[in-house]
Amino acid sequence: MRTVFLCGVAALALSACATTTVPDSGAGVGFGDYQTYAQRQMAEQAQGGGQSTVQPPTAVESQTLGSADAQAAAEAAAQNSGVAPVDASPSNPPPQVVTNAAGISNENNFEAVSAERDIEADAALIAQNRAQYQLVTPTDLPPRPDSDAPNIVEYALRTTNPVGAQLYERRGRYDGNRIARACGSYNSSDLAQEAFLAAGGPERDRRGLDPDGDGFACAWDPAPFRAARGG
């Protein structure tokens, strides 16, 4: 019984293979067969005489610059300090190479510097510069002959207290509006400090410019003057 079953299965497999269609590998892609394709190509070449015709290129026409192009070229020359721009072309001469133009330092060129001086000359130059070095000692500020106003620079260097540190007693009514009006009458804090010192400051504050009693009127700050001196 088992032998009969196996024979039946084999017979079904053989019948399935017999019904399968195998494609023809000799047929071309997109045409029936290669012989038909070759015959059609030969017929097309025979109709055209065996050569293909290539159309000639369009003739190149030359024309002069119009008024708009000429005006644009003139404007370009005017923007270039009156010199007409140079069109890029292989026939243009190469630019001139500047070897040592006046005003251009060649200190970074070792060969150029070594040709001008040697190590001994550099040492002599350094010694000469050191001999000419002078240390300038700051001195007292000279009085201003054209003004009798107090010297606020001298006052800033003479004082040492920071802004806001009270040194002088202040009496009277100080409010924000009064201080704003008093300080607003001067174009700068330097002028306010001069007026404050001229009116008896820093001990007295007759103009209401120093409510905190630090000796500095309005927003005047002696720090920049002290920093310039190095203190």
C-alpha positions as CSV (number, residue, x, y, z in Angstrom):
1,M,0.0,0.0,0.0
2,R,2.8,2.4,0.8
3,T,4.6,1.7,-2.5
4,V,1.4,2.5,-4.4
5,F,1.0,5.8,-2.6
6,L,4.6,6.9,-3.4
7,C,4.2,6.1,-7.0
8,G,1.1,8.2,-7.2
9,V,2.9,11.2,-5.7
10,A,5.7,10.9,-8.2
11,A,3.3,10.7,-11.1
12,L,1.6,14.0,-10.0
13,A,4.9,15.7,-9.7
14,L,5.9,14.7,-13.2
15,S,2.7,15.9,-14.7
16,A,3.1,19.3,-13.1
17,C,6.5,19.7,-14.6
18,A,5.3,18.8,-18.0
19,T,2.7,21.6,-18.0
20,T,5.2,24.4,-16.9
21,T,6.2,26.8,-19.8
22,V,9.9,27.6,-20.0
23,P,10.6,31.1,-21.5
24,D,12.8,31.3,-24.6
25,S,16.1,32.8,-23.6
26,G,16.9,33.5,-27.3
27,A,14.2,36.1,-27.6
28,G,15.3,39.7,-27.1
29,V,14.0,42.3,-24.7
30,G,11.4,44.6,-26.3
31,F,11.3,42.8,-29.7
32,G,10.4,39.3,-31.0
33,D,13.9,38.0,-31.8
34,Y,17.3,39.4,-32.6
35,Q,17.1,38.5,-36.3
36,T,13.9,40.7,-36.7
37,Y,15.6,43.5,-34.9
38,A,18.7,43.4,-37.1
39,Q,16.6,43.3,-40.3
40,R,14.7,46.4,-39.1
41,Q,17.9,48.3,-38.3
42,M,19.4,47.5,-41.8
43,A,16.2,48.7,-43.5
44,E,16.3,52.1,-41.6
45,Q,20.0,52.6,-42.4
46,A,19.3,51.9,-46.1
47,Q,16.6,54.5,-46.2
48,G,18.9,57.1,-44.7
49,G,21.9,56.3,-47.0
50,G,23.8,54.6,-44.1
51,Q,24.6,58.0,-42.6
52,S,22.9,60.3,-40.0
53,T,22.6,64.0,-40.7
54,V,23.8,66.5,-38.0
55,Q,22.5,70.0,-38.2
56,P,25.3,72.7,-38.3
57,P,25.5,75.1,-35.3
58,T,23.9,78.5,-35.4
59,A,26.2,81.2,-36.7
60,V,27.7,83.5,-34.0
61,E,26.8,87.1,-34.5
62,S,28.9,89.9,-33.0
63,Q,27.5,93.3,-32.0
64,T,28.8,96.4,-30.4
65,L,27.9,97.4,-26.9
66,G,24.7,99.3,-26.6
67,S,24.3,102.6,-24.7
68,A,23.2,100.7,-21.5
69,D,26.4,98.6,-21.6
70,A,28.6,101.5,-22.3
71,Q,27.0,103.5,-19.4
72,A,27.5,100.5,-17.1
73,A,31.2,100.3,-18.1
74,A,31.7,104.0,-17.4
75,E,30.1,103.7,-14.0
76,A,32.3,100.8,-13.1
77,A,35.4,102.8,-14.2
78,A,34.2,105.8,-12.0
79,Q,33.9,103.5,-9.0
80,N,37.4,102.2,-9.6
81,S,39.0,105.7,-9.2
82,G,38.7,106.4,-12.9
83,V,40.5,103.2,-13.9
84,A,38.6,100.9,-16.2
85,P,38.2,97.4,-14.8
86,V,40.4,94.7,-16.3
87,D,38.5,91.8,-17.8
88,A,39.8,88.4,-16.9
89,S,41.6,86.9,-19.9
90,P,44.4,84.4,-20.4
91,S,46.1,87.0,-22.6
92,N,46.4,89.5,-19.8
93,P,50.0,90.1,-18.6
94,P,50.7,88.8,-15.1
95,P,50.7,91.3,-12.2
96,Q,53.9,92.9,-11.1
97,V,55.4,91.3,-8.0
98,V,56.4,93.8,-5.4
99,T,59.6,92.7,-3.7
100,N,60.1,95.5,-1.2
101,A,57.7,98.4,-1.5
102,A,58.2,101.5,0.5
103,G,56.4,101.5,3.8
104,I,56.1,97.7,4.0
105,S,58.2,96.2,6.8
106,N,60.3,93.1,6.1
107,E,61.1,92.4,9.8
108,N,59.5,89.0,9.5
109,N,61.8,88.0,6.6
110,F,64.9,86.5,8.2
111,E,66.9,86.6,5.0
112,A,66.2,90.3,4.4
113,V,66.9,91.3,8.0
114,S,70.1,89.2,8.2
115,A,71.3,91.0,5.0
116,E,70.8,94.4,6.6
117,R,72.3,93.7,10.1
118,D,73.6,90.9,12.3
119,I,73.1,89.8,15.9
120,E,75.8,92.2,17.2
121,A,74.0,95.1,15.5
122,D,70.7,94.1,17.1
123,A,72.4,93.9,20.5
124,A,73.8,97.4,20.1
125,L,70.4,98.7,19.1
126,I,68.8,97.2,22.2
127,A,71.5,98.7,24.4
128,Q,71.0,102.1,22.8
129,N,67.2,101.9,23.4
130,R,67.8,101.0,27.0
131,A,70.2,103.9,27.5
132,Q,67.5,106.3,26.2
133,Y,64.8,104.9,28.4
134,Q,63.5,107.4,30.9
135,L,61.1,106.8,33.8
136,V,58.8,109.8,34.1
137,T,57.8,110.6,37.6
138,P,54.4,112.2,38.1
139,T,54.4,115.7,39.5
140,D,51.8,118.0,40.9
141,L,49.3,119.3,38.5
142,P,50.0,122.9,37.4
143,P,47.4,125.5,38.1
144,R,45.1,126.5,35.3
145,P,45.9,130.1,34.5
146,D,42.7,130.8,32.5
147,S,40.3,129.8,35.3
148,D,39.9,130.4,39.0
149,A,37.6,127.4,39.4
150,P,38.6,124.7,41.9
151,N,40.8,122.0,40.5
152,I,38.7,118.8,40.7
153,V,41.6,116.6,39.6
154,E,43.8,117.8,42.4
155,Y,40.8,117.3,44.8
156,A,40.3,113.7,43.5
157,L,43.9,112.8,44.1
158,R,43.9,114.4,47.5
159,T,41.0,112.4,48.8
160,T,40.9,108.7,49.5
161,N,37.3,107.9,50.7
162,P,35.1,106.0,48.3
163,V,31.8,107.4,47.0
164,G,29.0,107.2,49.5
165,A,31.2,107.2,52.6
166,Q,30.0,110.1,54.8
167,L,32.8,112.4,56.1
168,Y,30.9,115.6,56.6
169,E,27.7,116.4,58.5
170,R,24.7,117.5,56.5
171,R,21.7,119.3,57.9
172,G,18.6,120.5,56.2
173,R,16.0,118.9,54.1
174,Y,17.2,116.7,51.2
175,D,14.7,115.1,49.0
176,G,14.8,113.5,45.6
177,N,13.2,116.4,43.7
178,R,15.4,119.0,45.3
179,I,18.6,117.1,44.5
180,A,17.4,116.4,40.9
181,R,16.7,120.1,40.4
182,A,20.1,121.1,41.9
183,C,22.1,118.7,39.9
184,G,20.1,119.2,36.7
185,S,21.2,122.9,36.5
186,Y,24.7,121.7,35.5
187,N,25.7,120.2,32.2
188,S,28.1,117.7,33.7
189,S,29.0,116.2,37.0
190,D,32.5,117.9,36.8
191,L,30.8,121.3,36.6
192,A,28.6,120.4,39.6
193,Q,31.7,119.4,41.6
194,E,33.5,122.6,40.7
195,A,30.5,124.7,41.9
196,F,30.2,122.6,45.0
197,L,33.8,123.2,46.0
198,A,33.6,126.9,45.0
199,A,30.6,127.3,47.4
200,G,32.4,126.1,50.5
201,G,32.5,122.3,49.8
202,P,33.2,119.8,50.9
203,E,32.6,121.1,54.5
204,R,29.5,123.0,53.5
205,D,26.8,122.2,51.0
206,R,25.1,125.4,50.3
207,R,23.7,124.3,46.9
208,G,22.3,121.0,48.0
209,L,24.6,118.9,45.8
210,D,26.1,116.5,48.4
211,P,23.3,115.0,50.5
212,D,25.3,112.0,51.7
213,G,28.2,114.1,52.9
214,D,30.9,112.1,51.1
215,G,32.4,115.3,49.6
216,F,31.4,114.4,46.0
217,A,28.6,116.4,44.3
218,C,25.8,114.7,42.3
219,A,27.2,111.7,40.4
220,W,30.8,112.9,40.4
221,D,33.3,110.1,40.9
222,P,37.0,110.6,41.7
223,A,37.9,107.0,40.7
224,P,38.9,107.7,37.1
225,F,41.4,110.3,38.2
226,R,42.8,108.1,40.9
227,A,43.1,105.2,38.4
228,A,45.1,107.4,36.0
229,R,47.6,108.1,38.7
230,G,47.8,104.5,39.5
231,G,46.3,104.6,43.0
